[in-house]
């Protein structure tokens, strides 16, 4: 049977249910959001004269959830417009509407009886072939399916999203015994391609994969902290980014998740395990007292940490009193920071003979052994376990990758000396003379399957640049960027400078790349797999030159940058930019002249130079203005002032989009540009866009003149800025920047509607940029950003 999800229904409008509905709306799928009918009126409803039968009352739960979606942070919706795709309703009046859904997702209370009762109702109204899934975090999928019709059971499985659904990459897909293989395969493919998720197939066991291992690891950490006399802050100082875990480390993570939520997950594992394993899942008494006191974390403004003014306090697990947060300071931490690569850093820390080494060894070793014991029980292979921890808990390396990094044989030897039992799976590995769980041969990655090595399955849409470069080599590279052959006639320009900041090295590679592609390739993709696409120009270099009064040198740098951007724009072969995450300042300026932008859904793009006392210098002002003009319908009379106002506001206020969809609404992307929901598919999608443009006979844009608002427009732009200055919203220096920006966008002192060319605007931009760079207050802003990482208001 061919499946096609065109419409979905979500039952349960709590934080998770409404978040899943929002994510479906983000990708363009209409959603019916249902919840129970309330049994009494609120005071507000009584005042309005409503009755218990009023539709507004009966739909209150789902309708209220939709209002909350607009206020939640981080935002569940990529655009507020997507809310129109979600229809609120209730389970009594709208149950029959489930017959229109191709996918029904249950997200109600974690109670087997409640779920089974709901499934009985769904079974009566769903059309045959409709897929039904549960977002349960731990109740047995098989138990839930019991007693349902055959068609229901073959189309029923678990789809466990992680919160918040828009942002967390992991989706655990859990088939039941009677789920059709065709349905499982379809949902896994749909979740990866349409929902943009990292999919792992899990077995129907308590808490599935990520929560089973993650909860175990967190509780081991709690136990070791108490047993060895560490403080909450000390543990967090070494269990975060230092070992490749999220910045929130252990206890900040628990505060964010909520101790009450964590307690339910731990209890589920406790109730369904036994013996020594069960003991680990028992909450320590001090944590139970915290929950009883209501100190459940961020939502209660008090948990493991408490903020008083600017001071962060940590709880003492023995006394439940708060004191200033402490950090572990040992020689091994400083030594580890000198190590190259995460694996080497973790290895040096785990075996260190000090308090850091002692703590990390006694946290990691049990978690690694437990992961190996779970092989075959919670998942069929170690790849699923590693991916689940990376995608669901934000680990940089999964447990088996970590084990490889610290040395399997060396660690097992120590475990044996300490009297620990080594899992059979690990004994098999070493018994066969193997040294690692993963190995690489001929640029292909293999994993240990318990018997020998199997190839790690790779979706063709997932391009790993590190492995790709080893396999295909590099056409040319310098300190800032590399040009790589992507195959099929497409080249890739990868930035790899510090923070991918743009300096002369990257500008040189842009020029080389475009020339090389025009001669020998069909198209060029500009993309990378760093933390962010590009956070802007090399600010340190600009400040240094400015402080030395090297204005001629800076003039050369800005001209070079502008020329490189024009080279991208007028390349005879299509250039596709593939931005993701932070795409700021110069990063945005690289995208604006591209023939096509293929953006990741999570792209935060903006021209933010005003925050460091400048205006865009690489063509960003004219680039954004032209992007606005390009989106206008042909033959319609246009108010150019309105466009200039919008561009002025965007740049002057350093606005940054909160998604690629919002970037489209702000005209950084146009209607023809693409958005990739799955970040792992971004480079593949960008390559396909470049190939399509080439195949369709791509022609570069013609150099054309365009109208500006001139002197009267300049005055209008300044009027708004002056009002903001007088009301204290902007400073005198902000006003100085605004004047320069307004002058550039208006095209100088010309009559309204005068036609100008790009070079004229670029020259105005460059002059304004260089005059601002020389300002002491702008230099102070740059200095502050470089040292503190945030804007200075002066």
C-alpha positions in Angstrom: 0.0 0.0 0.0 1.3 3.5 -0.8 1.1 5.9 2.1 0.9 9.6 1.8 0.4 11.9 4.9 -1.5 15.0 3.7 -3.4 15.6 6.9 -2.7 14.8 10.6 -4.5 14.8 13.9 -2.9 15.2 17.3 -4.9 14.1 20.4 -3.7 15.9 23.6 -2.9 19.6 23.5 -0.4 19.8 26.3 3.1 21.2 25.8 4.2 18.1 23.9 1.0 17.6 21.8 0.8 21.3 20.8 4.5 21.3 20.0 4.1 18.3 17.7 1.1 20.0 16.0 3.3 23.1 15.6 6.1 21.1 14.0 3.7 19.5 11.5 2.3 22.9 10.7 5.8 24.2 10.1 6.3 21.7 7.3 2.9 22.6 5.8 0.7 19.7 7.0 -2.8 20.7 8.2 -3.4 19.4 11.8 -6.6 18.8 13.8 -5.7 19.3 17.5 -8.2 17.6 19.9 -8.5 17.5 23.7 -11.1 16.6 26.3 -14.2 18.7 27.0 -13.9 20.7 30.2 -16.5 19.9 32.9 -16.9 23.3 34.4 -16.7 27.0 33.4 -13.9 29.4 34.2 -14.7 32.7 35.9 -13.9 34.5 32.6 -16.3 32.2 30.7 -19.1 32.8 33.3 -18.7 36.6 32.9 -19.0 36.3 29.1 -22.3 34.4 29.7 -21.0 31.2 28.1 -22.4 27.8 29.0 -20.8 24.4 29.3 -22.3 23.7 25.8 -20.7 26.7 24.1 -18.2 25.7 21.4 -15.6 28.2 22.9 -15.9 26.3 26.2 -15.9 22.8 24.7 -12.8 23.6 22.6 -11.1 25.6 25.4 -8.2 23.1 25.9 -7.0 23.0 22.3 -7.8 26.7 21.6 -5.9 27.7 24.7 -2.9 25.6 23.7 -2.8 27.5 20.3 -2.6 30.8 22.1 0.3 29.5 24.2 2.2 28.5 21.1 2.5 32.2 20.2 4.1 33.0 23.5 6.4 30.0 24.2 10.1 30.4 24.0 11.9 29.0 22.2 9.2 29.5 19.6 7.5 26.2 18.5 6.3 27.8 15.2 8.8 28.8 12.5 6.2 31.5 11.5 3.2 32.8 13.3 1.3 32.3 10.0 1.6 28.5 10.5 -0.9 28.7 13.3 -3.7 28.9 10.7 -2.9 25.2 9.7 -3.9 24.0 13.2 -7.7 23.5 13.8 -8.7 23.2 17.5 -11.5 20.8 18.5 -12.6 18.3 21.2 -12.9 14.6 21.5 -16.7 14.5 21.7 -17.8 16.9 18.9 -14.9 16.3 16.5 -14.1 12.6 16.9 -15.6 11.8 13.4 -13.2 14.2 11.8 -10.4 11.7 12.5 -11.7 9.9 9.5 -10.0 12.6 7.3 -6.6 12.1 8.9 -3.8 10.1 7.3 -1.8 10.1 10.6 -3.3 10.2 14.1 -0.8 10.9 17.0 -1.8 10.3 20.6 -0.1 12.5 23.2 -2.4 12.1 26.2 -1.6 11.3 29.9 0.9 8.4 30.5 -1.8 6.0 31.7 -2.4 2.7 29.9 -6.1 2.5 30.6 -6.7 6.0 29.4 -4.8 5.3 26.2 -6.6 2.0 25.5 -10.0 3.6 26.0 -9.0 6.4 23.5 -7.7 3.8 20.9 -11.1 2.0 21.1 -12.8 5.3 20.0 -10.2 6.0 17.3 -10.6 2.5 16.0 -14.3 3.1 15.4 -13.8 6.2 13.3 -10.4 6.0 11.5 -10.4 5.0 7.9 -8.5 1.7 7.0 -4.9 2.3 6.4 -4.6 5.4 8.7 -1.4 5.3 10.7 -1.9 5.7 14.4 1.1 6.4 16.7 1.7 7.1 20.4 4.2 9.6 21.7 4.5 7.7 24.9 7.9 7.9 26.6 7.8 4.5 28.1 4.5 2.6 28.1 4.6 -0.7 26.1 3.5 -0.2 22.5 2.3 -3.9 22.4 0.2 -3.4 25.5 -1.5 -0.3 24.0 -2.3 -2.1 20.8 -3.9 -5.1 22.6 -7.6 -5.7 21.7 -7.7 -3.4 18.7 -8.8 -4.4 15.1 -6.2 -6.1 12.8 -6.0 -3.0 10.6 -5.4 -0.8 13.6 -2.6 -3.1 14.9 -0.8 -3.4 11.6 -0.8 0.4 11.3 0.1 1.2 15.0 3.6 2.1 16.4 5.4 4.4 18.7 6.8 7.7 17.5 8.6 9.3 20.5 9.4 12.9 19.9 11.8 14.8 22.2 10.9 18.2 23.7 10.8 20.7 22.1 9.7 18.9 18.9 10.8 21.6 16.5 14.4 21.7 17.8 15.4 18.3 19.1 16.6 16.1 16.3 15.8 12.6 17.7 12.7 10.6 16.9 12.5 7.1 18.3 10.3 4.8 16.1 9.0 1.8 18.0 7.1 -0.9 16.0 4.8 -3.3 17.9 4.9 -7.0 17.2 2.1 -6.8 14.7 3.1 -3.5 13.0 3.5 -4.0 9.3 7.1 -3.6 8.1 5.9 -1.4 5.3 4.4 1.0 7.8 7.6 1.1 9.9 9.7 1.7 6.8 7.4 4.5 5.6 7.3 6.3 9.0 11.1 6.1 9.3 11.5 7.6 5.9 8.8 10.2 6.3 10.2 11.3 9.7 13.7 11.8 8.2 12.7 13.4 4.9 9.6 15.5 5.9 9.8 15.9 9.6 13.6 16.5 9.4 14.3 14.0 12.2 17.2 11.8 13.1 15.4 8.4 13.3 16.4 5.4 15.4 14.4 2.2 15.5 13.9 1.2 19.1 12.6 -2.0 20.7 9.5 -2.0 22.9 11.3 -1.8 26.3 11.0 0.6 29.2 11.9 4.2 28.2 13.2 2.9 24.8 16.8 4.0 24.0 17.7 7.6 24.9 15.8 8.0 28.1 16.9 4.5 29.3 20.6 5.3 28.9 20.3 9.0 29.7 18.4 8.4 32.9 20.8 5.7 34.0 23.8 8.0 33.4 22.2 10.9 35.2 21.3 8.8 38.3 24.8 7.3 38.4 26.1 10.9 38.4 23.8 11.8 41.3 25.0 8.7 43.2 28.7 9.3 42.6 28.3 13.0 43.6 26.9 12.1 47.0 29.3 9.1 47.6 32.4 11.0 46.7 31.6 14.4 48.2 31.4 16.6 45.1 29.1 19.6 44.8 26.4 20.2 42.2 28.5 23.0 40.6 31.7 20.9 40.6 29.9 18.1 38.7 28.4 20.5 36.2 31.8 22.2 35.6 33.2 18.9 34.1 30.2 17.1 32.7 29.3 19.7 30.0 31.2 20.9 26.9 34.5 19.7 28.4 33.5 16.1 27.7 31.3 16.8 24.6 28.0 17.1 26.4 25.6 20.1 26.3 26.6 23.3 28.0 23.8 22.7 30.5 25.8 19.6 31.7 24.0 17.5 34.3 22.1 19.5 36.9 21.3 22.5 34.8 19.8 20.0 32.3 17.7 18.5 35.1 16.5 22.0 36.2 15.4 22.7 32.6 13.7 19.3 32.1 12.0 19.6 35.6 12.7 17.2 38.5 9.0 16.2 38.4 9.3 15.1 34.8 12.6 13.3 35.4 11.0 11.5 38.4 8.3 10.1 36.1 10.8 8.8 33.6 13.0 7.3 36.3 10.0 5.7 38.1 8.9 4.1 34.8 12.3 2.4 34.5 12.3 1.5 38.2 8.9 -0.2 38.0 9.9 -2.3 35.0 13.4 -3.4 36.0 14.8 -5.5 38.8 17.9 -6.3 40.9 21.0 -4.1 40.7 19.6 -2.3 37.6 16.5 -1.3 39.5 18.5 0.1 42.4 20.1 2.7 40.0 16.7 4.0 38.9 15.7 4.8 42.5 15.7 8.6 43.2 18.1 9.6 46.0 16.2 10.8 49.1 17.5 14.4 48.8 16.0 14.7 45.3 12.7 13.4 46.5 12.7 16.1 49.2 13.4 18.7 46.6 10.4 17.6 44.6 8.2 17.5 47.8 9.4 21.1 48.5 8.4 22.1 44.9 12.0 22.9 44.0 11.6 21.3 40.7 13.9 23.5 38.5 13.6 26.3 36.1 9.8 26.4 36.0 9.8 26.9 39.8 12.8 29.3 39.6 14.5 27.0 42.1 16.1 23.5 41.7 19.7 22.4 41.8 20.5 26.0 41.2 19.0 29.2 42.5 19.7 32.7 41.0 19.8 35.5 43.5 20.4 38.8 41.7 23.4 38.1 39.5 24.8 35.3 41.7 24.2 31.6 40.9 23.8 29.4 44.0 23.9 25.6 44.2 22.1 23.3 46.5 23.9 21.1 49.1 22.5 17.6 48.7 23.2 16.9 52.5 21.6 20.1 54.0 19.3 21.3 51.1 20.8 24.8 51.7 22.1 27.0 49.0 25.6 28.5 48.7 27.6 30.1 45.8 28.2 27.6 42.9 31.7 26.1 42.8 33.8 24.7 40.0 36.3 21.9 39.9 39.8 23.2 39.4 42.4 20.4 38.8 45.6 20.1 36.7 43.9 17.6 34.4 41.3 20.1 33.2 44.0 22.5 32.1 46.0 19.7 30.5 42.9 18.4 28.7 42.2 21.8 27.2 45.6 21.5 25.4 44.6 18.2 23.8 43.6 18.1 20.1 40.2 16.6 19.5 37.4 15.6 21.9 38.4 11.9 22.0 41.9 12.8 23.3 40.5 15.3 25.7 38.1 12.8 27.3 40.8 10.1 27.4 43.2 12.3 29.3 40.5 13.4 31.8 39.1 9.9 32.5 42.5 8.5 33.4 43.7 11.5 35.3 44.9 10.9 38.8 42.9 13.7 40.5 39.4 14.6 41.6 38.2 15.3 38.0 39.5 11.9 36.8 38.0 10.1 39.7 34.6 11.6 39.1 34.5 11.2 35.3 35.7 7.6 35.5 33.1 6.6 38.0 30.4 8.3 36.0 31.4 7.1 32.5 32.5 3.5 33.2 29.1 2.3 34.6 27.2 4.1 31.8 29.4 2.5 29.1 28.9 -1.0 30.6 25.2 -0.4 30.9 25.0 0.7 27.2 26.8 -2.6 26.2 24.4 -4.6 28.4 21.5 -3.0 26.6 22.8 -3.9 23.1 20.2 -6.2 21.6 17.7 -5.4 24.3 16.8 -1.8 23.6 18.1 -1.6 20.0 19.5 -4.0 17.4 22.8 -2.2 17.0 25.3 0.2 18.6 24.7 2.8 15.9 21.1 3.3 17.0 22.2 3.7 20.7 25.0 6.2 19.8 22.7 8.2 17.5 19.9 8.3 20.1 22.3 9.8 22.7 23.7 12.3 20.2 20.4 13.4 18.8 18.3 13.2 22.0 20.7 14.2 24.7 23.1 16.4 22.7 26.2 14.2 23.3 28.9 14.8 20.7 30.0 11.2 20.9 27.7 8.3 21.7 28.7 5.7 24.5 30.4 3.3 22.1 32.2 6.1 20.3 33.3 7.4 23.7 34.5 3.9 24.6 36.6 3.7 21.5 38.1 7.1 22.4 39.3 6.1 25.9 40.5 2.7 24.6 38.3 -0.4 25.1 41.1 -2.8 26.2 42.7 -0.3 28.6 39.3 0.6 30.2 38.2 -3.0 30.5 41.4 -3.9 32.2 40.8 -1.2 34.9 37.1 -2.3 35.2 38.3 -5.9 35.9 40.8 -4.6 38.5 37.9 -2.8 40.2 35.8 -6.0 40.3 33.3 -5.0 37.7 31.5 -7.5 35.4 32.3 -7.0 31.7 29.2 -7.3 29.4 29.3 -10.3 27.1 29.1 -8.0 24.0 32.4 -6.3 25.0 34.0 -9.7 25.8 33.1 -10.8 22.3 34.7 -7.8 20.7 38.0 -8.3 22.6 37.8 -12.1 22.3 37.9 -11.8 18.5 41.0 -9.7 18.7 39.2 -6.5 17.8 40.2 -3.2 19.5 37.3 -0.8 18.6 33.5 -0.8 18.2 33.9 1.2 15.0 36.5 1.1 12.3 37.1 2.8 9.0 38.4 1.1 5.9 38.5 2.7 2.4 36.6 5.7 3.7 33.7 3.5 4.8 32.7 3.3 8.4 31.9 -0.1 10.0 30.4 -1.1 13.4 30.8 -4.2 15.5 27.6 -6.2 15.4 28.4 -8.8 18.0 30.0 -11.2 15.6 32.0 -9.1 13.1 31.8 -5.7 11.4 28.8 -4.4 9.4 28.8 -1.2 7.3 27.2 1.8 9.0 24.1 2.5 6.9 24.2 6.0 5.3 21.4 7.8 3.6 22.7 9.3 0.3 21.2 12.7 1.5 23.6 12.8 4.5 27.0 14.2 3.4 29.8 14.0 6.0 32.3 16.6 4.8 35.2 15.2 6.9 34.8 11.8 5.4 34.1 13.2 2.0 37.3 15.2 1.9 39.3 12.1 2.9 37.6 10.1 0.1 37.6 12.7 -2.7 40.4 15.0 -1.7 40.5 18.8 -1.9 40.9 20.9 -5.1 42.5 23.8 -3.2 42.6 25.1 0.4 44.0 27.8 2.5 43.7 28.7 6.2 40.1 30.0 5.8 38.4 27.8 3.2 38.6 24.7 1.0 37.2 23.9 -2.4 35.9 20.4 -2.7 34.6 18.3 -5.6 31.1 17.1 -4.7 30.7 15.0 -7.8 28.3 15.4 -10.7 30.0 18.6 -11.7 29.3 20.5 -8.5 32.0 22.0 -6.3 31.7 23.0 -2.7 33.3 26.0 -1.0 33.7 25.2 2.7 34.6 27.9 5.3 36.7 26.6 8.2 38.3 29.7 9.7 37.7 30.5 13.4 33.9 30.8 13.8 33.9 30.8 10.0 34.6 34.5 10.2 35.4 36.1 6.8 38.9 37.4 6.2 41.1 37.9 3.2 41.8 34.1 3.0 38.1 33.3 2.5 37.8 36.2 0.0 40.7 34.8 -2.0 39.1 31.4 -2.0 35.7 32.8 -3.2 37.5 34.4 -6.2 39.4 31.2 -7.0 36.3 29.0 -6.5 34.1 31.0 -8.9 36.9 31.1 -11.6 37.5 27.4 -11.2 33.8 26.6 -11.4 33.3 28.8 -14.4 36.0 26.8 -16.2 35.4 23.2 -15.1 32.2 22.7 -13.2 28.4 23.1 -13.5 27.8 25.0 -10.3 29.1 25.9 -6.9 27.7 25.4 -3.4 28.9 27.6 -0.5 28.3 25.6 2.7 30.0 23.9 5.7 29.3 21.8 8.7 30.7 24.0 11.5 28.6 25.2 14.5 27.3 28.1 12.5 27.3 29.0 8.7 29.2 32.3 9.3 29.1 34.8 12.1 30.4 37.7 10.0 33.6 39.3 8.9 36.8 39.0 10.9 36.1 41.7 13.5 39.4 41.4 15.3 41.3 42.1 12.1 39.0 45.1 11.3 39.5 46.6 14.8 43.3 46.1 14.7 43.6 47.9 11.4 41.2 50.7 12.5 43.1 51.3 15.8 46.3 51.5 13.7 44.6 54.1 11.4 45.2 51.8 8.4 42.3 53.2 6.5 43.9 52.4 3.1 44.3 48.8 4.2 40.7 48.6 5.3 39.5 50.2 2.1 41.4 47.5 0.2 39.7 44.8 2.4 36.2 46.2 2.0 36.7 46.6 -1.8 38.0 43.0 -2.0 34.9 41.8 -0.1 32.5 43.7 -2.2 34.2 42.5 -5.4 34.0 38.9 -4.2 30.3 39.3 -3.5 29.8 40.6 -7.1 31.8 37.7 -8.4 29.3 35.4 -6.7 26.3 37.3 -8.1 27.5 37.5 -11.7 29.1 34.1 -12.0 28.2 32.5 -15.3 27.6 29.2 -13.3 25.0 29.1 -10.5 26.2 29.7 -7.0 24.0 28.2 -4.2 24.4 29.4 -0.6 23.5 26.8 2.1 23.2 28.8 5.4 22.2 27.3 8.7 22.1 28.4 12.4 23.9 31.8 12.9 24.3 33.6 9.5 25.1 37.1 10.5 26.7 40.2 8.9 29.2 39.0 6.3 27.5 35.5 6.5 24.2 37.1 5.3 26.1 39.1 2.7 27.5 35.9 1.1 24.0 34.6 0.7 22.3 37.7 -0.7 24.1 37.7 -4.1 23.8 33.9 -4.6 21.7 32.6 -7.5 19.8 30.5 -5.0 19.7 30.1 -1.2 19.0 26.6 0.2 18.6 27.4 3.9 18.3 25.0 6.8 14.9 25.5 8.6 16.9 26.7 11.6 18.7 29.6 9.9 19.0 32.8 12.0 20.0 35.4 9.4 20.5 39.2 9.8 22.7 42.2 9.0 23.8 42.9 12.6 26.7 45.4 12.0 25.0 48.2 13.8 25.6 46.3 17.1 29.3 46.8 16.6 29.0 50.4 15.5 29.1 49.8 11.8 26.9 49.3 8.8 27.2 46.3 6.3 30.3 46.7 4.1 30.1 43.8 1.8 27.1 44.8 -0.3 24.5 43.9 2.3 22.6 47.2 2.2 22.1 47.2 -1.5 21.7 43.4 -1.5 18.8 43.4 0.9 17.2 46.4 -0.9 17.4 44.6 -4.2 16.0 41.4 -2.6 13.0 43.4 -1.6 12.6 44.9 -5.1 12.9 41.4 -6.6 9.9 40.1 -4.7 7.6 42.8 -6.1 5.0 41.9 -8.8 5.7 43.2 -12.3 3.8 46.3 -13.5 2.5 47.4 -10.1 3.1 50.9 -8.9 5.7 50.7 -6.1 6.3 52.9 -3.1 10.1 52.7 -2.9 10.0 54.6 0.4 8.1 51.8 2.0 10.8 49.3 0.9 13.7 51.6 2.0 11.9 51.9 5.4 11.8 48.2 5.8 15.4 47.6 4.9 16.5 50.5 7.1 14.6 49.2 10.1 16.0 45.6 9.5 19.6 46.8 9.4 19.4 49.7 12.0 17.8 47.4 14.6 20.1 44.5 13.7 17.1 42.2 13.3 17.8 38.5 13.1 15.2 36.0 11.8 14.2 33.2 14.2 13.8 30.7 11.3 14.4 30.4 7.5 10.6 30.9 7.1 10.8 34.2 8.9 13.9 35.1 6.8 11.7 34.6 3.8 9.1 37.0 5.3 11.9 39.5 5.9 13.1 39.1 2.3 16.5 37.6 3.0 15.0 34.6 1.1 12.7 34.9 -1.9 9.8 32.7 -3.0 12.2 30.6 -5.2 14.7 29.9 -2.5 14.5 26.5 -0.7 14.3 25.4 3.0 15.7 22.1 4.2 13.8 20.7 7.2 16.5 18.1 8.0 19.8 19.9 8.7 21.7 16.7 7.7 20.3 16.9 4.2 21.2 20.6 3.6 24.3 20.1 1.5 22.6 17.4 -0.6 19.6 19.7 -1.2 21.9 22.6 -2.1 23.8 20.4 -4.6 20.5 19.3 -6.2 19.5 23.0 -6.5 22.8 23.8 -8.2 22.3 20.8 -10.6 18.7 21.9 -11.4 19.8 25.5 -12.2 22.6 24.2 -14.4 20.3 21.8 -16.2 17.8 24.5 -16.9 20.4 26.7 -18.7 21.3 29.1 -15.9 22.0 32.7 -17.0 23.4 35.2 -14.5 21.4 38.3 -13.7 21.8 41.3 -16.0 23.4 44.4 -14.6 20.5 46.8 -14.4 19.9 50.2 -12.8 17.3 50.6 -10.1 15.4 53.5 -8.4 16.4 55.0 -5.0 14.4 57.3 -2.7 17.1 60.0 -2.7 17.2 63.2 -0.6 13.5 63.2 0.4 13.6 59.6 1.3 16.7 60.2 3.4 14.8 62.8 5.4 11.9 60.4 5.9 14.2 57.6 7.2 15.9 60.0 9.6 12.6 61.3 11.0 11.8 57.9 12.5 15.3 57.5 13.9 15.2 61.0 15.4 12.0 60.1 17.2 13.6 57.0 18.6 16.6 59.0 19.8 14.4 61.6 21.5 12.5 58.9 23.3 15.8 57.4 24.6 15.4 54.2 22.6 18.7 54.8 20.7 21.8 56.7 21.7 23.5 59.6 19.9 26.0 57.2 18.4 23.2 54.9 17.2 21.8 58.1 15.5 25.2 58.7 13.8 25.1 55.1 12.5 21.5 55.5 11.4 22.4 58.7 9.4 25.1 56.9 7.6 22.9 53.9 6.8 20.0 56.2 5.7 22.3 58.1 3.4 23.5 54.8 1.7 20.0 53.3 1.4 18.6 56.5 0.0 21.3 56.7 -2.6 22.7 60.0 -1.4 21.4 63.4 -2.3 19.5 62.6 -5.5 15.9 63.2 -6.6 13.4 60.5 -5.6 13.2 57.7 -8.1 16.7 58.4 -9.7 18.1 55.2 -11.3 21.5 54.2 -10.0 23.7 51.1 -10.5 25.1 48.7 -7.9 28.7 50.1 -8.0 27.4 53.5 -7.1 25.7 52.1 -4.0 28.7 50.0 -3.1 30.9 53.1 -3.2 28.5 54.9 -0.9 28.4 51.9 1.4 32.2 51.6 1.6 32.7 55.3 2.4 30.1 55.1 5.2 31.7 51.9 6.6 35.2 53.4 6.6 34.0 56.6 8.3 32.3 54.6 11.1 35.3 52.3 11.6 37.4 55.4 12.4 34.9 56.4 15.2 36.2 55.8 18.8 32.7 54.8 19.9 32.4 52.2 17.1 35.9 50.8 18.0 34.7 50.6 21.6 31.7 48.5 20.5 33.9 46.2 18.4 36.3 45.8 21.4 33.4 45.0 23.7 31.9 42.4 21.3 35.3 40.7 20.9 35.9 40.5 24.7 32.4 40.1 26.2 30.6 38.5 23.2 27.6 40.9 23.5 26.8 44.4 22.1 27.8 47.6 24.0 25.3 50.5 24.2 27.3 53.7 24.1 
